[in-house]
Amino acid sequence: MRFVRTFAVLLGVVGLGGLCAVGTAAADPVTIPFQINAAPFGNPGGSFDAFPARCAAVVGDQPGVVVITGANPGGWGCFNSQPINWINLSTGATGVATLSDGLNGIPSAATLYTGAGQVVVMLAPGGTYTPGFATFPVP
């Protein structure tokens, strides 16, 4: 009888440990693409020589963290060395970051520690480009 009781307790502990491991597993990252359209010299129709920037927000890799990078294959397509303004609409937290320079074959990217909630990201490259923004939930 004592053996059965010990075995049942051991089985319960192992089963509970397995459930805890499943409950804490991280979700797969989600990529949310967005685009910033060119408006050379104030022409809202754009131009053939100023292509749109294709950026993406990657969420879900770590809680409360967003990575802004390019949406094209290999992480390319977003601006290099551009400022990013963000606001977490759920908490009121704000911040500013800068995309990396994209040198040595490494695409430009910026890691934002926004916290969980609904986040708005704005890129304002200036010059001949109009600002662009995206909004998305951050787990």
GROMACS elastic network, one bead per residue, 0.5 to 0.9 nm:
[ bonds ]
;  ai    aj funct       b0    kb
    1     4     6  0.52108   500
    1     5     6  0.63910   500
    1     6     6  0.87454   500
    2     5     6  0.51542   500
    2     6     6  0.61810   500
    2     7     6  0.85024   500
    3     6     6  0.51830   500
    3     7     6  0.60236   500
    3     8     6  0.85602   500
    4     7     6  0.50427   500
    4     8     6  0.60759   500
    4     9     6  0.86592   500
    5     8     6  0.51101   500
    5     9     6  0.62650   500
    5    10     6  0.86025   500
    6     9     6  0.51950   500
    6    10     6  0.61127   500
    6    11     6  0.85273   500
    7    10     6  0.50870   500
    7    11     6  0.60375   500
    7    12     6  0.85429   500
    8    11     6  0.50542   500
    8    12     6  0.61094   500
    8    13     6  0.86598   500
    9    12     6  0.50316   500
    9    13     6  0.62107   500
    9    14     6  0.86553   500
   10    13     6  0.51565   500
   10    14     6  0.62044   500
   10    15     6  0.85068   500
   11    14     6  0.51923   500
   11    15     6  0.59963   500
   11    16     6  0.84812   500
   12    15     6  0.50587   500
   12    16     6  0.59743   500
   12    17     6  0.84550   500
   13    16     6  0.51157   500
   13    17     6  0.60752   500
   13    18     6  0.85989   500
   14    17     6  0.50672   500
   14    18     6  0.62298   500
   14    19     6  0.87395   500
   15    18     6  0.50786   500
   15    19     6  0.62962   500
   15    20     6  0.87167   500
   16    19     6  0.50662   500
   16    20     6  0.62152   500
   16    21     6  0.86796   500
   17    20     6  0.51351   500
   17    21     6  0.62898   500
   17    22     6  0.87702   500
   18    21     6  0.51625   500
   18    22     6  0.63615   500
   18    23     6  0.87309   500
   19    22     6  0.51356   500
   19    23     6  0.61815   500
   19    24     6  0.88034   500
   20    23     6  0.50487   500
   20    24     6  0.63235   500
   20    25     6  0.87818   500
   21    24     6  0.54327   500
   21    25     6  0.63941   500
   22    25     6  0.54426   500
   23    26     6  0.86449   500
   26    29     6  0.87802   500
   26    60     6  0.77862   500
   26    61     6  0.72825   500
   26    62     6  0.76743   500
   26    63     6  0.86783   500
   27    30     6  0.88485   500
   27    60     6  0.61356   500
   27    61     6  0.69854   500
   27    62     6  0.86471   500
   28    59     6  0.87811   500
   28    60     6  0.62464   500
   28    61     6  0.64289   500
   29    58     6  0.64005   500
   29    59     6  0.55163   500
   29    62     6  0.82638   500
   30    57     6  0.81134   500
   30    58     6  0.55741   500
   30    59     6  0.53269   500
   30    60     6  0.60609   500
   30    61     6  0.78492   500
   31    56     6  0.62812   500
   31    57     6  0.57012   500
   31    59     6  0.65610   500
   31    60     6  0.88773   500
   31    71     6  0.82986   500
   32    55     6  0.85643   500
   32    56     6  0.53109   500
   32    57     6  0.50450   500
   32    58     6  0.62696   500
   32    59     6  0.79207   500
   32    71     6  0.84413   500
   32   134     6  0.88414   500
   32   136     6  0.78227   500
   33    54     6  0.71380   500
   33    55     6  0.58200   500
   33    57     6  0.63145   500
   33    58     6  0.85977   500
   33    70     6  0.83737   500
   33    71     6  0.59623   500
   33   134     6  0.86197   500
   34    53     6  0.85050   500
   34    54     6  0.61384   500
   34    55     6  0.53791   500
   34    56     6  0.56826   500
   34    57     6  0.78571   500
   34    71     6  0.78948   500
   34   132     6  0.83504   500
   34   133     6  0.76724   500
   34   134     6  0.63876   500
   35    52     6  0.65421   500
   35    53     6  0.55952   500
   35    55     6  0.58388   500
   35    56     6  0.81301   500
   35    71     6  0.88687   500
   35    78     6  0.85694   500
   35   132     6  0.69828   500
   35   133     6  0.81201   500
   35   134     6  0.85392   500
   36    52     6  0.55345   500
   36    53     6  0.50729   500
   36    54     6  0.66198   500
   36    55     6  0.77197   500
   36    78     6  0.87020   500
   36   123     6  0.80042   500
   36   124     6  0.89908   500
   36   129     6  0.77199   500
   36   130     6  0.71011   500
   36   131     6  0.66945   500
   36   133     6  0.76185   500
   37    44     6  0.88867   500
   37    46     6  0.72109   500
   37    50     6  0.85478   500
   37    51     6  0.73007   500
   37    53     6  0.65380   500
   37    54     6  0.87440   500
   37   129     6  0.67503   500
   37   130     6  0.65012   500
   37   131     6  0.80219   500
   37   132     6  0.73676   500
   38    43     6  0.85938   500
   38    44     6  0.78085   500
   38    45     6  0.82469   500
   38    46     6  0.52748   500
   38    47     6  0.71294   500
   38    50     6  0.57877   500
   38    51     6  0.62800   500
   38    52     6  0.54575   500
   38    53     6  0.78835   500
   38   128     6  0.65354   500
   38   130     6  0.60155   500
   38   131     6  0.88584   500
   39    42     6  0.55524   500
   39    43     6  0.50936   500
   39    44     6  0.50117   500
   39    45     6  0.66069   500
   39    47     6  0.70462   500
   39    50     6  0.77902   500
   39   128     6  0.57138   500
   39   129     6  0.51899   500
   39   130     6  0.58681   500
   40    43     6  0.55262   500
   40    44     6  0.76339   500
   40    45     6  0.86195   500
   40    46     6  0.60504   500
   40    47     6  0.64501   500
   40    49     6  0.87260   500
   40    50     6  0.69355   500
   40   127     6  0.80302   500
   40   129     6  0.63682   500
   40   130     6  0.85127   500
   41    44     6  0.86853   500
   41    46     6  0.89578   500
   41   127     6  0.84036   500
   41   128     6  0.58198   500
   41   129     6  0.86286   500
   42    45     6  0.88229   500
   42    46     6  0.85174   500
   42   128     6  0.73578   500
   42   129     6  0.87014   500
   42   130     6  0.87146   500
   43    46     6  0.57636   500
   43    47     6  0.77593   500
   44    47     6  0.88101   500
   44   130     6  0.87133   500
   46    49     6  0.86537   500
   46    50     6  0.70805   500
   46    51     6  0.81290   500
   46    52     6  0.86616   500
   47    50     6  0.54628   500
   47    51     6  0.73338   500
   48    51     6  0.66669   500
   50   128     6  0.80768   500
   50   129     6  0.82933   500
   52    77     6  0.86079   500
   52    78     6  0.88525   500
   52   129     6  0.86229   500
   53    70     6  0.81189   500
   53    71     6  0.88388   500
   53    77     6  0.56942   500
   53    78     6  0.51262   500
   53    79     6  0.65758   500
   54    69     6  0.88426   500
   54    70     6  0.59778   500
   54    71     6  0.54093   500
   54    72     6  0.67961   500
   54    76     6  0.81152   500
   54    78     6  0.53333   500
   54    79     6  0.84676   500
   55    68     6  0.70050   500
   55    69     6  0.56953   500
   55    72     6  0.77803   500
   55    75     6  0.85352   500
   55    76     6  0.80558   500
   55    77     6  0.60985   500
   55    79     6  0.79445   500
   56    67     6  0.80960   500
   56    68     6  0.57103   500
   56    69     6  0.53968   500
   56    70     6  0.55025   500
   56    72     6  0.86874   500
   56    75     6  0.85220   500
   56    77     6  0.89379   500
   56    78     6  0.79117   500
   57    66     6  0.62981   500
   57    67     6  0.56244   500
   57    69     6  0.65446   500
   57    70     6  0.84312   500
   57    71     6  0.83878   500
   57   121     6  0.89025   500
   57   134     6  0.85714   500
   57   136     6  0.84898   500
   58    61     6  0.74756   500
   58    65     6  0.85389   500
   58    66     6  0.56724   500
   58    67     6  0.50816   500
   58    68     6  0.64509   500
   58    69     6  0.78018   500
   59    62     6  0.73422   500
   59    63     6  0.81103   500
   59    64     6  0.81110   500
   59    65     6  0.65425   500
   59    66     6  0.50803   500
   59    67     6  0.68324   500
   59   136     6  0.88768   500
   59   137     6  0.81625   500
   59   138     6  0.59903   500
   59   139     6  0.72495   500
   60    63     6  0.61796   500
   60    64     6  0.78992   500
   60    65     6  0.74317   500
   60    66     6  0.78037   500
   60   138     6  0.68944   500
   60   139     6  0.59505   500
   61    65     6  0.74909   500
   61    66     6  0.82134   500
   61    67     6  0.89983   500
   62    65     6  0.56125   500
   62    66     6  0.80810   500
   62   139     6  0.82077   500
   63    66     6  0.86983   500
   63   115     6  0.71814   500
   63   116     6  0.67658   500
   63   138     6  0.74961   500
   63   139     6  0.55885   500
   64   112     6  0.85005   500
   64   113     6  0.61127   500
   64   114     6  0.56012   500
   64   117     6  0.77899   500
   64   138     6  0.59663   500
   64   139     6  0.59376   500
   65   111     6  0.70021   500
   65   112     6  0.57276   500
   65   114     6  0.58807   500
   65   115     6  0.63546   500
   65   116     6  0.77805   500
   65   138     6  0.71894   500
   65   139     6  0.81896   500
   66   110     6  0.82590   500
   66   111     6  0.58481   500
   66   112     6  0.50834   500
   66   113     6  0.65726   500
   66   114     6  0.70404   500
   66   115     6  0.88127   500
   66   138     6  0.72383   500
   67   109     6  0.67386   500
   67   110     6  0.56217   500
   67   112     6  0.61229   500
   67   113     6  0.88363   500
   68    78     6  0.85504   500
   68    84     6  0.89377   500
   68    99     6  0.77607   500
   68   108     6  0.84211   500
   68   109     6  0.54166   500
   68   110     6  0.52268   500
   68   111     6  0.64701   500
   68   112     6  0.77371   500
   69    75     6  0.58890   500
   69    76     6  0.71077   500
   69    77     6  0.78464   500
   69    78     6  0.61780   500
   69    79     6  0.86067   500
   69    99     6  0.79743   500
   69   107     6  0.73494   500
   69   108     6  0.60352   500
   69   110     6  0.67456   500
   69   111     6  0.89245   500
   70    73     6  0.79918   500
   70    74     6  0.79070   500
   70    79     6  0.78891   500
   70   107     6  0.72720   500
   70   108     6  0.71601   500
   70   109     6  0.74209   500
   71    74     6  0.81251   500
   71    75     6  0.57510   500
   71    76     6  0.62901   500
   71    77     6  0.58974   500
   71    78     6  0.71644   500
   72    75     6  0.56390   500
   72    76     6  0.50689   500
   72    77     6  0.53069   500
   72    78     6  0.83221   500
   73    76     6  0.63190   500
   73    77     6  0.83154   500
   74   106     6  0.89134   500
   74   107     6  0.74897   500
   75    78     6  0.81456   500
   75   106     6  0.84295   500
   75   107     6  0.56834   500
   75   108     6  0.76494   500
   75   109     6  0.82013   500
   76    79     6  0.86522   500
   76   102     6  0.87037   500
   76   106     6  0.86733   500
   76   107     6  0.53944   500
   76   108     6  0.71414   500
   77   107     6  0.83396   500
   77   108     6  0.86613   500
   78    99     6  0.87812   500
   78   107     6  0.84045   500
   78   108     6  0.70130   500
   78   109     6  0.82830   500
   79    82     6  0.61935   500
   79    99     6  0.73492   500
   79   100     6  0.89192   500
   79   101     6  0.86199   500
   79   102     6  0.87595   500
   79   108     6  0.70969   500
   79   109     6  0.89660   500
   79   123     6  0.89638   500
   79   125     6  0.76903   500
   80    98     6  0.86473   500
   80    99     6  0.58568   500
   80   100     6  0.60462   500
   80   102     6  0.59503   500
   80   107     6  0.82300   500
   80   108     6  0.55554   500
   80   109     6  0.81475   500
   81    98     6  0.59473   500
   81   100     6  0.51225   500
   81   102     6  0.78091   500
   81   108     6  0.74499   500
   81   109     6  0.89268   500
   82    97     6  0.84442   500
   82    98     6  0.53913   500
   82    99     6  0.52407   500
   82   100     6  0.77742   500
   82   101     6  0.84679   500
   82   123     6  0.72794   500
   82   124     6  0.75269   500
   82   125     6  0.58637   500
   83    96     6  0.69281   500
   83    97     6  0.57838   500
   83    99     6  0.63903   500
   83   122     6  0.86104   500
   83   123     6  0.63283   500
   83   124     6  0.68180   500
   83   125     6  0.70973   500
   84    95     6  0.82910   500
   84    96     6  0.55560   500
   84    97     6  0.51178   500
   84    98     6  0.56928   500
   84    99     6  0.72404   500
   84   110     6  0.84507   500
   84   121     6  0.68061   500
   84   122     6  0.57651   500
   84   124     6  0.71715   500
   84   125     6  0.88369   500
   85    94     6  0.76291   500
   85    95     6  0.59636   500
   85    97     6  0.66473   500
   85    98     6  0.87274   500
   85   120     6  0.83329   500
   85   121     6  0.58841   500
   85   122     6  0.52195   500
   85   123     6  0.65873   500
   85   124     6  0.83208   500
   86    93     6  0.84093   500
   86    94     6  0.56122   500
   86    95     6  0.54225   500
   86    96     6  0.63394   500
   86    97     6  0.83792   500
   86   112     6  0.83381   500
   86   114     6  0.78494   500
   86   119     6  0.69458   500
   86   120     6  0.55355   500
   86   122     6  0.61973   500
   86   123     6  0.88785   500
   87    90     6  0.88374   500
   87    91     6  0.85719   500
   87    92     6  0.65332   500
   87    93     6  0.57627   500
   87    95     6  0.65755   500
   87   114     6  0.75604   500
   87   118     6  0.85349   500
   87   119     6  0.57239   500
   87   120     6  0.54337   500
   87   121     6  0.68207   500
   87   122     6  0.89346   500
   88    91     6  0.56303   500
   88    92     6  0.53167   500
   88    93     6  0.52317   500
   88    94     6  0.62711   500
   88    95     6  0.89524   500
   88   114     6  0.63332   500
   88   115     6  0.74513   500
   88   116     6  0.79170   500
   88   117     6  0.62478   500
   88   118     6  0.57550   500
   88   120     6  0.64706   500
   88   121     6  0.88824   500
   89    92     6  0.53735   500
   89    93     6  0.75489   500
   89    94     6  0.89083   500
   89   117     6  0.68796   500
   89   118     6  0.54138   500
   89   119     6  0.58187   500
   89   120     6  0.73105   500
   90    93     6  0.82131   500
   90   116     6  0.78845   500
   90   117     6  0.50858   500
   90   118     6  0.57016   500
   90   119     6  0.76810   500
   91    94     6  0.89406   500
   91   115     6  0.81327   500
   91   116     6  0.82462   500
   91   117     6  0.70723   500
   91   118     6  0.85934   500
   93   114     6  0.70541   500
   93   115     6  0.81331   500
   94   114     6  0.75035   500
   95   112     6  0.81132   500
   95   113     6  0.85611   500
   95   114     6  0.77853   500
   96   112     6  0.83638   500
   97   110     6  0.68218   500
   97   111     6  0.78622   500
   97   112     6  0.70730   500
   98   101     6  0.89551   500
   98   109     6  0.82883   500
   98   110     6  0.63136   500
   98   111     6  0.89617   500
   99   102     6  0.83452   500
   99   108     6  0.57184   500
   99   109     6  0.50960   500
   99   111     6  0.85163   500
  100   103     6  0.82728   500
  100   107     6  0.78720   500
  100   109     6  0.54474   500
  100   110     6  0.63896   500
  101   106     6  0.85890   500
  101   107     6  0.78456   500
  101   108     6  0.56834   500
  101   109     6  0.82828   500
  102   105     6  0.67618   500
  102   106     6  0.52623   500
  102   109     6  0.77546   500
  103   106     6  0.57293   500
  103   107     6  0.72063   500
  103   108     6  0.79105   500
  104   107     6  0.85393   500
  106   109     6  0.87635   500
  112   115     6  0.87907   500
  114   117     6  0.81465   500
  114   119     6  0.74343   500
  114   138     6  0.80403   500
  115   119     6  0.88336   500
  115   138     6  0.72823   500
  115   139     6  0.80226   500
  116   119     6  0.82704   500
  116   137     6  0.75834   500
  116   138     6  0.50458   500
  116   139     6  0.50854   500
  117   136     6  0.84758   500
  117   137     6  0.56127   500
  117   138     6  0.52509   500
  117   139     6  0.66157   500
  118   135     6  0.69876   500
  118   136     6  0.57184   500
  118   138     6  0.61427   500
  118   139     6  0.88328   500
  119   134     6  0.82484   500
  119   135     6  0.55146   500
  119   136     6  0.55774   500
  119   137     6  0.60427   500
  119   138     6  0.67432   500
  120   133     6  0.68952   500
  120   134     6  0.56967   500
  120   136     6  0.67308   500
  120   137     6  0.88856   500
  121   132     6  0.83978   500
  121   133     6  0.53929   500
  121   134     6  0.53997   500
  121   135     6  0.63220   500
  121   136     6  0.86296   500
  122   131     6  0.69541   500
  122   132     6  0.57041   500
  122   134     6  0.66928   500
  122   135     6  0.88903   500
  123   130     6  0.89332   500
  123   131     6  0.56583   500
  123   132     6  0.54410   500
  123   133     6  0.62026   500
  124   129     6  0.77274   500
  124   130     6  0.68135   500
  124   132     6  0.65239   500
  124   133     6  0.85684   500
  125   128     6  0.82947   500
  125   129     6  0.62071   500
  125   130     6  0.73176   500
  125   131     6  0.65051   500
  125   132     6  0.87295   500
  126   129     6  0.54755   500
  126   130     6  0.66783   500
  126   131     6  0.72332   500
  127   130     6  0.81404   500
  129   132     6  0.88607   500
